[in-house]
Amino acid sequence: MIIKRIAPLSCAKITGTLYAILGLILGAVFSLISLAGGFSSGLNAGMGIGALVGTAAIVVFPIFYGLIGFITTLIGAWLYNTLAGMVGGIQMDVE
């Protein structure tokens, strides 16, 4: 079996979604860390900034990671298709 072509858009949609989920998880972790830092400062201003940064991380990280994953996979699949046309693709033995 030889993989001659990868549909760039469908591959990019799957990878973008996976990266968005990863961004949500990392955003939640970053949010907890920033909130803990705000609480440990003992200042009311620190808690407000920590809450703001934490909330922004939960919103921004999934969007950023999903967008970057989508774009890089779209470019990577396009490059694979271009090079596979020149050199013949990837040969795989499957049982």
N, C-alpha and C positions, 0 to 999 in steps of 0.2 A: 504494500500500500504506500502510495506517495502522496504527501500533502502538497498540492499544487497551488491552492489559493485559500486564503482566509478572508471571510467577509469582514472588512474593517469596521463598519458601523455596528454590527451585532456584537463583535468582540469588544469594541470600545464601550458599548452600553453595559455589558456584563461587568467589565473591569471597573468602569466608573461607579457602578452601584456597589461593588465590593469595596472600593476605596472610600466611598461615602460612609459605609458602615464602619470601616476602620477609623475614619475621621470622627465619627460619633463616639466611638469607644475612647479614642485618644482625647477628644474634647471633654468627655466626662471625667477622665483621669486628671487632665489639666485643670478642670474646674474644681475638683476636690482639692488638689494641691494648692491652688490659688486661694481657695476659701480657708484652708488650714493656715496658710501664711497670714491671711488677714486676721484670723482669730488669734494667732499667736502674737501679733503685734501689740495687742491690747488697746489699740486706738480705734475709735469709731470710724475715722476716715479710712483706716486700713481695711476695715471690714467692708465698707462701701465699695472701695476700689477692687477688692478681692471678689466681691459678688458680681461686679460689673465685668471684670475680666473673665470670670468663670462662666457667666452667662454668654458672653460673646464667644468664648471658646466652643461652647456646645453648638452654636449657630454657624460660626465661621469655619471650623475645622472640617465638618462633613462637606460643606460646599467646596472648600479649597481642595481637599483630598479627592473628592469625586471629579472635579473639573480637571485637575492635573492627571489623574488616572485615565480619564476619558481621552484627553488630548494625546498623552504619550502612547496609549495603546492604539489609537487611531493612526498615528504616525508610524508606529512600529509595525502594525499589520500592513499598512501601505508599502513600507519598505520591504517587508517580507515578500509580498506579492511581486514587487518589482524585481527583487533579487531571485526569487524562485523561478520567474520567467526566464532569467538569464542562465541560471545554473541547474535548474531542474527540481528544486524543492527538497523536502526532507523525506528520506525513505524510512519506513517503519515496518517491522514485522509484527503482526498481531495474530494471536491465536484465539 
